[in-house]
């Protein structure tokens, strides 16, 4: 998913990343896209926060660190789905 979005951005398309409230899943997806475009984690977090998004849990922030470290290739969709369920149940 991330790689295909990065390809579309590199082809000149525009992209809007948003979930229900613009936090959590939005910040994870946007961060992974920016990392795939070559940004480092510290700059990514700053840019995402300046855009008005934030991580909702330590798990989300840790995943972005993992994505940066491992190159973001393995299991992005699975991890994002697991985090979404975790956040849903944790907030109830």
N, C-alpha and C positions, 0 to 999 in steps of 0.2 A: 504494500500500500504506500508506504513512505517513498520508496524508490520511484514508483509511478508518478506520484505527486511532484517529486523533485524533477523528474524528466519533463513533466508538463511545464513547470516553472522555467526550466532551462530552455524550453521551446518558446518562451515569451508569454505563456498564459498567466492569468492572475488567479489567485487562490484566496478564498475566505475560509478560515478554520473556526468552527464554532460548535459548541454543544449547548445544552439547555441554559446554562448560566455563564458560559464563557470561561469557566475555571476548570481545573482538574483535567478532564480528557482533552480539552482545548490546549491547555499549557503543555501537556505531554506530547500531543501530536505536533504542535507548532515547534516545540523544542527539538524533536527528532528530525523534523524537516530542516530546521536551521543547522543542526549538527551535520546532516547529510550534505548540506551546501558548503560545509567547511568551517563553521564557527566553532569556537571552543565553548565549554559548558558555562563558564562565568559570564561570557558575553551573551550567550543564549538566554540565560536566566534574566539578565538585565533587560534585554530587548523584549522578552515576553512580558515581564512585569510592567515595563513602560507602556506596553500595548494594552494593559489593563487586565491581564490574566495572571493566575497564580496556581501553584500546586495545592491540592486539597489535602494531601496526606504525604507522610514521609515515604511511603511506598512509591508514589508517583515521582518524587524527586530522586529517589534511589534508582528507579528504572531509567530515568534520563541519564544518570551517571553511568549505568550499565550500558545503555545504548551507545554512549560516547566511547566507552572503553572497548566494547566488542565490535564497534563499527555498525551497529544497528541492523545486522542482517538476520539474526536468529530470533524467531518467535515474537515479533512485534505485535501482531494481531492477537495472538493467544495471551500475551502478557497484558495488553490493554483490556481485553475482555475480562480477564481475571481481576484486574484492578477496578474495573467498573462495577463488577458484582460485589467486590469487597467494600467499596465506598457506599454502595446502595444499602447493604446490610448493616454496615457500621453506623450509618446515619439514621436508621430506624430505631 
